[in-house]
Amino acid sequence: MRWQGQTIDEADADALPGLENRTGIVRSVTTPEFAGMTFHEVLSKSALNRVPGASRMPFNWTVNPYRGCSHACVYCLSPDTLILCADGRQRPLRDLAAGDEIIGTEKRGTYRRYVRTRIEAKWDTHKPAYRLTLADGTELVASGDHRFLTERGWKHVTDADRGQRPHLTTGNRLMGFGMGAAHPAIEGTAVKTVADLRLMSIEPLEGERDLIDITTGTGDFIANGVISHNCFARGTHEYLDLDAGHDFDSQIVVKTNVVEVLERELRRGSWRRETVALGTNTDPYQRAEGRYRLMPGIIRALADSGTPFSLLTKGTLVRRDIPVLVDAAKRVPVDVQMSIAMYDDELQHAIEPGTPSTQARLDTVRALADAGFRVGVFLMPVLPHLTDTVAHIDAALSRIRDAGADHVVYGVLHLRAGVKPWFFQWLEQYRPDLVSSYRALYPGAAAEAPKDYKKWLARRMRPLIRSHGLYAESEDDERMRGIMRERTAAPVAKPAAAEMLF
């Protein structure tokens, strides 16, 4: 880690953009039980975050003890990898910078074509790597998480450590032109693989390697003559104060003094005891909470000051704090919500790998309900043609009711600009039969489903919710309208689930 153990005065100014003026880096910690993650312990100057006045959020204040998502992965390549640029030259990945024009691909009609795109972000990482050798002599060095386009869709270099994911095997044919021959005149031409790009071997390399990745406008780029996936810079990077180029997926910023700072802010005479929302940007019960145990102190501080609060999570670790929540609820209003979007195990694994299972979260709803809370379930995002059938909704509501939930909040998939290209690539791989339907629902730059679809979904959802004895709220309810935009964003189906997107 390039700034391991540094103080804020010594830290690289690019290490964590946006934090250097408000926090002091105390130390960076890696532990065996959290393999692949680094916790950067910081001293925060503030705990209460005021929501901008122009925001549509139905609350004014938030507290976020963590910055970053503990489930995401990074797709990366060797710095020596040659990237096809818009001027026709191939330049080493290490020499490129944000803003440079390169070549990516885009599906146009029935053909995937080479198109001009820009690098939006670039960053370094250090992790295990593999050497891929193709039949035409092309070699690539990439992390196990990296994906390449094959004749059978996008595939990771290796399988996941836990669970299954589409991964390369010898004999797979990669798409592109390879390094064995000069590349054709590219821009606008259809992707046609003439070279023999069969995968001959995948060799794990000893130790860890310095690797680089980029984010591009098309979501891919041409690496050593083959089409390579990139890591998307999600829109949440901005409100996380973290740059897309610095591995925030595995670098978790922990505000170790958040409880003390919060207690001080709540004692101010100017504090009006407005409702504070927990879990709006990052999940307060992500894995890091198991180590740092910040939430009990936050809950007690809010209750002691007479401040009501709401809690939204999909982390089952909240069960640990039920006694603390029960005590707080005796003194202030406490609103508890659990986010559970998928009720088909196979689909949940494909979209949310690495997150608590649906049943584990439903068991948590039951534990909270048994403790006396009126628990709401965020049944969102609803995925058109995937989770909007009567059978799927009815089965989901039955399980939600049986878990003891009081009400359901639902909303349609929202495709932010930062994840829309990736979601369509995921769809092309897992459900290519639905691509045309989704393009009709989310044409061009559209992020939201059409009003007619939302009305249709409401006509389907509300009677079913009532039939199960539950209360319904939706994105059309004024009180929920703001938060729905955040909670219905497209899921990130990497070994990264998006704690910040649900």
Secondary structure, 3 states (H helix, E strand, C coil): CCCCCCCCCCCCCCCCCCCCCCEEEEEEECCHHHCCCEEEEEEECCCEEECCCCCCCCCCEEECCEECCCCCCCCCECCCCEEEECCCCEEEHHHCCCCCEEEEEEEECCEEEEEEEEEEEEEEEEEEEEEEEECCCCEEEECCCCEEEECCEEEECCCCCCCCCCECCCCCEECECCCCCCCCCCCCCECCCCCCCEEEEEEEEEEEEEEEEEEECCCEEEECCEEEECCCCCCHHHHCCCCCCCCCCCEEEEECCHHHHHHHHHCCCCCCCCCEEECCCCCCCCCHHHHHCCHHHHHHHHHHCCCCEEEEECCHHHHHHHHHHHHHHCCCCEEEEEECCCCCHHHHHHHCCCCCCHHHHHHHHHHHHHCCCCCEEEEEEECCCCCCCHHHHHHHHHHHHHCCCCEEEEEECECCCCCHHHHHHHHHHHCHHHHHHHHHHCCCCCCCCCHHHHHHHHHHHHHHHHHCCCEEEECCCHHHHHHHHHHCECCCCCCCCCCCCC
